[in-house]
Amino acid sequence: MELFAVVSVASLILGIVAMWLTCKKRSVVGNYPKDTIVLHQIRRGPYAPSISPFCVKLETYLRMSKLKYQNVCGRTMSSKGKVPWIELNGQEIADSEFCIEFLNKKFDVDLNAGVSRVDLATGVAFQRLAEDSLYWCLVLYRWVFRVNEAWLEEARIPVLFRWYVSRFTRRQTWSQGHGRHSQAEVDRILQSDLQALSEFLGTKPFLLGREPSQVDCAVFGQLSQFKWNMHGCLANTLVTETFPNLSAYCERMKERYWPDWDEHTLMGRKQDK
């Protein structure tokens, strides 16, 4: 019992240290030029601009809407303990979807102009599939199944943080539901989700038609991780080989909104040196 208590306390201390070393809550909003949208996110990813699909989603939205913004990459979390988040004139908005809703209203942005209500409803359903199912497959592959250890080094993720996130993810995904499944079962969920997305996309350039809409920001954010930040695993193979229209879709989004993609990835910067 004494040994168990010591191990438990040691694990708790290590977890606290890992969190303190890698993440910190916002204490005060920063001083930035008036009317500047400040995007707070974690540092850049190895082959995509972030290892967080939600950071890619929000930054893609800012580029798509042509809103000027200032990037702040670091460890500062929002008041909800999450990234990404934005500041505007001293006001904090947390959660990528709430950030988009706020900016749409503030700057009269409508990326869904010309899209029917029925198509928008379908788009929302696929966004939920991406963010509430594909996302949990992603975190399980990364932190629990550990299907690709190399990216942890390439993303420069501290060892203590890997240990903490792995333990945290096990608990979180168990509560959410996906974490109760075996890797083979999660593989089936992933393939089914991606197949549905692929079949709906079909030959369309973007999810809801010839032009991109707001939902493309979210779907692209999730798929960007499987295509660029998950080499050598089933998720990457499904996107790049089994469902090639998803890979082509990612390339179209990248080409249109991220012509400077390599400048915002760790490996791209490394190659430029």
Secondary structure, DSSP 8 states (H G I E B T S, - for coil): -HHHHHHHHHHHHHHHHHHHHH-EE--S-----TT-EEEEE----SSSS-S-HHHHHHHHHHHHTT--EEEEESSEE-TTS-S-EEEETTEEEESHHHHHHHHHHHHT--TTTT--HHHHHHHHHHHHHIIIIIHHHHHIIIIIS---SHHHHHTT--HHHHHHHHHHHHHHHHHHSGGGS-HHHHHHHHHHHHHHHHHHHTT-SBTTBSS--HHHHHHHHHHHHHHHS-TTSHHHHIIIIISHHHHHHHHHHHHHH-TTGGGGSHHHHHHH-
